[in-house]
Amino acid sequence: MRGRYDGNVFDLLELTDPRVKLVFGAKDLGRKKMYTDTKKVEMEIGCYSIFDSLLTEFCSAAIKQAKILGGKSKVSLSWKETQILQLLGDHTPAKDNAPAGGWTPYQCLRRVIDFVTGMTDNYAVYVSRQFQGMGFAGTQRP
């Protein structure tokens, strides 16, 4: 009750308890039938690619911005990085919204994560396609 147990609660039950058979049977069914379904695997691969694209682009730009704002880098943002940070809107690390002590890479990454997790599925797919150069004329922004 104090939240300190660190094991499987079903291991506390007797092996003859019907709940043990039910739960472990459901887990076995999931492993054999659900988690290996082709549609599920295809969806996971697609989602992985989308998040990889979004996080790579947003995080790279945000970390570079943190270094620039912290005076640790004399390089400037590329045109693409500037545009990517513009997509972050209010989440963009800038001088006028800096926390006390200035921006750290960690704080900038938290901003990116907050932004990406707030995206709808359709918007995440849309932005990912734009980053990969796969957006095309006529595609409506969700």
Contact map, one row per residue, 1 for C-alpha under 8 A:
1111000000000000000000000000000000000000000000000000000000000000000000000000000000000000000000000000000000000000000000000000000000000000000000
1111100000000000000000000000000000000000000000000000000000000000000000000000000000000000000000000000000000000000000000000000000000000000000000
1111100000000000000000000000000000000000000000000000000000000000000000000000000000000000000000000000000000000000000000000000000000000000000000
1111110000000000000000000000000000000000000000000000000000000000000000000000000000000000000000000000000000000000000000000000000000000000000000
0111111000000000000000000000000000000000000000000000000000000000000000000000000000000000000000000000000000000000000000000000000000000000000000
0001111100000000000000000000000000000000000000000000000000000000000000000000000000000000000000000000000000000000000000000000000000000000000000
0000111110100000000000000000000000000000000000000000000000000000000000000000000000000000000000000000000000000000000000000000000000000000000000
0000011111110000000000000000000000000000000000000000000000000000000000000000000000000000000000000000000000000000000000000000000000000000000000
0000001111111000000000000000000000000000000000000000000000000000000000000000000000000000000000000000000000000000000000000000000000000000000000
0000000111111000000100000000000000000000000000000000000000000000000000000000000000000000000000000000000000000000000000000000000000000000000000
0000001111111100000000000000000000000000000000000000000000000000000000000000000000000000000000000000000000000000000000000000000000000000000000
0000000111111100000000000000000000000000000000000000000000000000000000000000000000000000000000000000000000000000000000000000000000000000000000
0000000011111110100100000000000000000000000000000000000000000000000000000000000000000000000000000000000000000000000000000000000000000000000000
0000000000111111100100000000000000000000000000000000000000000000000000000000000000000000000000000000000000000000000000000000000000000000000000
0000000000001111100110000000000000000000000000000000000000000000000000000000000000000000000000000000000000000000000000000000000000000000000000
0000000000000111110100000000000000000000000000000000000000000000000000000000000000000000000000000000000000000000000000000000000000000000000000
0000000000001111111110000000000000000000000000000000000000000000000000000000000000000000000000000000000000000000000000000000000000000000000000
0000000000000001111111000000000000000000000000000000000000000000000000000000000000000000000000000000000000000000000000000000000000000000000000
0000000000000000111111100000000000000000000000000000000000000000000000000000000000000000000000000000000000000000000000000000000000000000000000
0000000001001111111111110000000000000000000000000000000000000000000000000000000000000000000000000000000000000000000000000000000000000000000000
0000000000000010111111111000000000000000000000000000000000000000000000000000000000000000000000000000000000000000000000000000000000000000000000
0000000000000000011111111100000000000000000000000000000000000000000000000000000000000000000000000000000000000000000000000000000000000000000000
0000000000000000001111111110000000000000000000000000000000000000000000000000000000000000000000000000000000000000000000000000000000000000000000
0000000000000000000111111111000000000000000000000000000000000000000000000000000000000000000000000000000000000000000000000000000000000000000000
0000000000000000000011111111100000000000000000000000000000000000000000000000000000000000000000000000000000000000000000000000000000000000000000
0000000000000000000001111111110000000000000000000000000000000000000000000000000000000000000000000000000000000000000000000000000000000000000000
0000000000000000000000111111111000000000000000000000000000000000000000000000000000000000000000000000000000000000000000000000000000000000000000
0000000000000000000000011111111100000000000000000000000000000000000000000000000000000000000000000000000000000000000000000000000000000000000000
0000000000000000000000001111111111000000000000000000000000000000000000000000000000000000000000000000000000000000000000000000000000000000000000
0000000000000000000000000111111111100000000000000000000000000000000000000000000000000000000000000000000000000000000000000000000000000000000000
0000000000000000000000000011111111110000000000000000000000000000000000000000000000000000000000000000000000000000000000000000000000000000000000
0000000000000000000000000001111111110000000000000000000000000000000000000000000000000000000000000000000000000000000000000000000000000000000000
0000000000000000000000000000111111111000000000000000000000000000000000000000000000000000000000000000000000000000000000000000000000000000000000
0000000000000000000000000000111111111001000000000000000000000000000000000000000000000000000000000000000000000000000000000000000000000000000000
0000000000000000000000000000011111111001100000000000000000000000000000000000000000000000000000000000000000000000000000000000000000000000000000
0000000000000000000000000000001111111101100000000000000000000000000000000000000000000000000000000000000000000000000000000000000000000000000000
0000000000000000000000000000000011111111100000000000000000000000000000000000000000000000000000000000000000000000000000000000000000000000000000
0000000000000000000000000000000000011111110000000000000000000000000000000000000000000000000000000000000000000000000000000000000000000000000000
0000000000000000000000000000000000001111111000000000000000000000000000000000000000000000000000000000000000000000000000000000000000000000000000
0000000000000000000000000000000001111111111100000000000000000000000000000000000000000000000000000000000000000000000000000000000000000000000000
0000000000000000000000000000000000111111111110000000000000000000000000000000000000000000000000000000000000000000000000000000000000000000000000
0000000000000000000000000000000000000111111111000000000000000000000000000000000000000000000000000000000000000000000000000000000000000000000000
0000000000000000000000000000000000000011111111100000000000000000000000000000000000000000000000000000000000000000000000000000000000000000000000
0000000000000000000000000000000000000001111111110000000000000000000000000000000000000000000000000000000000000000000000000000000000000000000000
0000000000000000000000000000000000000000111111111000000000000000000000000000000000000000000000000000000000000000000000000000000000000000000000
0000000000000000000000000000000000000000011111111100000000000000000000000000000000000000000000000000000000000000000000000000000000000000000000
0000000000000000000000000000000000000000001111111110000000000000000000000000000000000000000000000000000000000000000000000000000000000000000000
0000000000000000000000000000000000000000000111111111000000000000000000000000000000000000000000000000000000000000000000000000000000000000000000
0000000000000000000000000000000000000000000011111111100000000000000000000000000000000000000000000000000000000000000000000000000000000000000000
0000000000000000000000000000000000000000000001111111110000000000000000000000000000000000000000000000000000000000000000000001100100000000000000
0000000000000000000000000000000000000000000000111111111000000000000000000000000000000000000000000000000000000000000000000000000100000000000000
0000000000000000000000000000000000000000000000011111111100000000000000000000000000000000000000000000000000000000000000000000000000000000000000
0000000000000000000000000000000000000000000000001111111110000000000000000000000000000000000000000000000000000000000000000000000100110000000000
0000000000000000000000000000000000000000000000000111111111000000000000000000000000000000000000000000000000000000000100000001001100100000000000
0000000000000000000000000000000000000000000000000011111111110000000000000000000000000000000000000000000000000001100100000000000000000000000000
0000000000000000000000000000000000000000000000000001111111110000000000000000000000000000000000000000000000000000000000000000000000000000000000
0000000000000000000000000000000000000000000000000000111111111000000000000000000010010000000000000000000000000000000000000000000000100000000000
0000000000000000000000000000000000000000000000000000011111111100000000000000000000011000000000000000000000000001000000000000000000000000000000
0000000000000000000000000000000000000000000000000000001111111110000000000000000000000000000000000000000000011001000000000000000000000000000000
0000000000000000000000000000000000000000000000000000001111111111000000000000000000000000000000000000000000000000000000000000000000000000000000
0000000000000000000000000000000000000000000000000000000011111111100000000000100011011000000000000000000000000000000000000000000000000000000000
0000000000000000000000000000000000000000000000000000000001111111110000000000000000001000000110000000000010011001000000000000000000000000000000
0000000000000000000000000000000000000000000000000000000000111111111000000000000000000000000000000000000010011000000000000000000000000000000000
0000000000000000000000000000000000000000000000000000000000011111111100001000100000000000000000000000000000000000000000000000000000000000000000
0000000000000000000000000000000000000000000000000000000000001111111110000000100000000000000010000000000000000000000000000000000000000000000000
0000000000000000000000000000000000000000000000000000000000000111111111000000000000000000000010000000001110010000000000000000000000000000000000
0000000000000000000000000000000000000000000000000000000000000011111111111000000000000000000000000000000110000000000000000000000000000000000000
0000000000000000000000000000000000000000000000000000000000000001111111111111000000000000000000000000000000000000000000000000000000000000000000
0000000000000000000000000000000000000000000000000000000000000000111111110000000000000000000001100000011000000000000000000000000000000000000000
0000000000000000000000000000000000000000000000000000000000000000011111111000000000000000000000000000011100000000000000000000000000000000000000
0000000000000000000000000000000000000000000000000000000000000000001111111100000000000000000000000000000000000000000000000000000000000000000000
0000000000000000000000000000000000000000000000000000000000000000001111111100000000000000000000000000000000000000000000000000000000000000000000
0000000000000000000000000000000000000000000000000000000000000001001101111111000000000000000000000000000000000000000000000000000000000000000000
0000000000000000000000000000000000000000000000000000000000000000000100111111000000000000000000000000000000000000000000000000000000000000000000
0000000000000000000000000000000000000000000000000000000000000000000100001111100000000000000000000000000000000000000000000000000000000000000000
0000000000000000000000000000000000000000000000000000000000000000000100001111110000000000000000000000000000000000000000000000000000000000000000
0000000000000000000000000000000000000000000000000000000000001001100000000011111111000000000000000000000000000000000000000000000000000000000000
0000000000000000000000000000000000000000000000000000000000000000000000000001111111000000000000000000000000000000000000000000000000000000000000
0000000000000000000000000000000000000000000000000000000000000000000000000000111111100000000000000000000000000000000000000000000000000000000000
0000000000000000000000000000000000000000000000000000000000000000000000000000111111110000000000000000000000000000000000000000000000000000000000
0000000000000000000000000000000000000000000000000000000010001000000000000000111111111000000000000000000000000000000000000000000000000000000000
0000000000000000000000000000000000000000000000000000000000001000000000000000111111111100000000000000000000000000000000000000000000000000000000
0000000000000000000000000000000000000000000000000000000000000000000000000000001111111110000000000000000000000000000000000000000000000000000000
0000000000000000000000000000000000000000000000000000000011001000000000000000000111111111000000000000000000000000000000000000000000000000000000
0000000000000000000000000000000000000000000000000000000001001100000000000000000011111111100100000000000000000000000000000000000000000000000000
0000000000000000000000000000000000000000000000000000000000000000000000000000000001111111100100000000000000000000000000000000000000000000000000
0000000000000000000000000000000000000000000000000000000000000000000000000000000000111111100000000000000000000000000000000000000000000000000000
0000000000000000000000000000000000000000000000000000000000000000000000000000000000011111111100000000000000000001001000000000000000000000000000
0000000000000000000000000000000000000000000000000000000000000000000000000000000000001111111100000000000000000000000000000000000000000000000000
0000000000000000000000000000000000000000000000000000000000000000000000000000000000000001111100000000000000000000000000000000000000000000000000
0000000000000000000000000000000000000000000000000000000000000000000000000000000000000001111110000000000000000011001000000000000000000000000000
0000000000000000000000000000000000000000000000000000000000000100000000000000000000001101111111000000000000010010000000000000000000000000000000
0000000000000000000000000000000000000000000000000000000000000100110000000000000000000000001111101100001000010010000000000000000000000000000000
0000000000000000000000000000000000000000000000000000000000000000000010000000000000000000000111111100000000000000000000000000000000000000000000
0000000000000000000000000000000000000000000000000000000000000000000010000000000000000000000011111100010000000000000000000000000000000000000000
0000000000000000000000000000000000000000000000000000000000000000000000000000000000000000000001111100000000000000000000000000000000000000000000
0000000000000000000000000000000000000000000000000000000000000000000000000000000000000000000011111110000000000000000000000000000000000000000000
0000000000000000000000000000000000000000000000000000000000000000000000000000000000000000000011111111111000000000000000000000000000000000000000
0000000000000000000000000000000000000000000000000000000000000000000000000000000000000000000000001111111000000000000000000000000000000000000000
0000000000000000000000000000000000000000000000000000000000000000000000000000000000000000000000000111110000000000000000000000000000000000000000
0000000000000000000000000000000000000000000000000000000000000000000000000000000000000000000000000111111000000000000000000000000000000000000000
0000000000000000000000000000000000000000000000000000000000000000000011000000000000000000000000100111111100000000000000000000000000000000000000
0000000000000000000000000000000000000000000000000000000000000000010011000000000000000000000010000110111110110000000000000000000000000000000000
0000000000000000000000000000000000000000000000000000000000000000011001000000000000000000000000000000011111110000000000000000000000000000000000
0000000000000000000000000000000000000000000000000000000000000110011000000000000000000000000000000000001111111000000000000000000000000000000000
0000000000000000000000000000000000000000000000000000000000000000000000000000000000000000000000000000000111111100000000000000000000000000000000
0000000000000000000000000000000000000000000000000000000000000000000000000000000000000000000000000000001111111110000000000000000000000000000000
0000000000000000000000000000000000000000000000000000000000100110010000000000000000000000000110000000001111111111000000000000000000000000000000
0000000000000000000000000000000000000000000000000000000000100110000000000000000000000000000000000000000011111111100000000000000000000000000000
0000000000000000000000000000000000000000000000000000000000000000000000000000000000000000000000000000000001111111110000000000000000000000000000
0000000000000000000000000000000000000000000000000000000000000000000000000000000000000000001110000000000000111111111000000000000000000000000000
0000000000000000000000000000000000000000000000000000001001100100000000000000000000000001001000000000000000011111111100000000000000000000000000
0000000000000000000000000000000000000000000000000000001000000000000000000000000000000000000000000000000000001111111110000000000000000000000000
0000000000000000000000000000000000000000000000000000000000000000000000000000000000000000000000000000000000000111111111000000000000000000000000
0000000000000000000000000000000000000000000000000000000000000000000000000000000000000001001000000000000000000011111111100000000000000000000000
0000000000000000000000000000000000000000000000000000011000000000000000000000000000000000000000000000000000000001111111100001000000000000000000
0000000000000000000000000000000000000000000000000000000000000000000000000000000000000000000000000000000000000000111111100000000000000000000000
0000000000000000000000000000000000000000000000000000000000000000000000000000000000000000000000000000000000000000011111110000000000000000000000
0000000000000000000000000000000000000000000000000000000000000000000000000000000000000000000000000000000000000000001111111011000000000000000000
0000000000000000000000000000000000000000000000000000000000000000000000000000000000000000000000000000000000000000000001111111000000000000000000
0000000000000000000000000000000000000000000000000000000000000000000000000000000000000000000000000000000000000000000000111111100000000000000000
0000000000000000000000000000000000000000000000000000000000000000000000000000000000000000000000000000000000000000000000011111110000000000000001
0000000000000000000000000000000000000000000000000000000000000000000000000000000000000000000000000000000000000000000000111111111000000000000011
0000000000000000000000000000000000000000000000000100010000000000000000000000000000000000000000000000000000000000000100111111111100000000000000
0000000000000000000000000000000000000000000000000100000000000000000000000000000000000000000000000000000000000000000000001111111110000000000000
0000000000000000000000000000000000000000000000000000000000000000000000000000000000000000000000000000000000000000000000000111111111000010000011
0000000000000000000000000000000000000000000000000000010000000000000000000000000000000000000000000000000000000000000000000011111111100000000000
0000000000000000000000000000000000000000000000000110110000000000000000000000000000000000000000000000000000000000000000000001111111110000000000
0000000000000000000000000000000000000000000000000000000000000000000000000000000000000000000000000000000000000000000000000000111111111110000000
0000000000000000000000000000000000000000000000000000000000000000000000000000000000000000000000000000000000000000000000000000011111111110000000
0000000000000000000000000000000000000000000000000000110010000000000000000000000000000000000000000000000000000000000000000000001111111100000000
0000000000000000000000000000000000000000000000000000100000000000000000000000000000000000000000000000000000000000000000000000000111111110000000
0000000000000000000000000000000000000000000000000000000000000000000000000000000000000000000000000000000000000000000000000000000011111110000000
0000000000000000000000000000000000000000000000000000000000000000000000000000000000000000000000000000000000000000000000000000000011111111000000
0000000000000000000000000000000000000000000000000000000000000000000000000000000000000000000000000000000000000000000000000000010011011111101000
0000000000000000000000000000000000000000000000000000000000000000000000000000000000000000000000000000000000000000000000000000000000000111111000
0000000000000000000000000000000000000000000000000000000000000000000000000000000000000000000000000000000000000000000000000000000000000011111000
0000000000000000000000000000000000000000000000000000000000000000000000000000000000000000000000000000000000000000000000000000000000000001111100
0000000000000000000000000000000000000000000000000000000000000000000000000000000000000000000000000000000000000000000000000000000000000011111110
0000000000000000000000000000000000000000000000000000000000000000000000000000000000000000000000000000000000000000000000000000000000000000011111
0000000000000000000000000000000000000000000000000000000000000000000000000000000000000000000000000000000000000000000000000010010000000000001111
0000000000000000000000000000000000000000000000000000000000000000000000000000000000000000000000000000000000000000000000000110010000000000000111
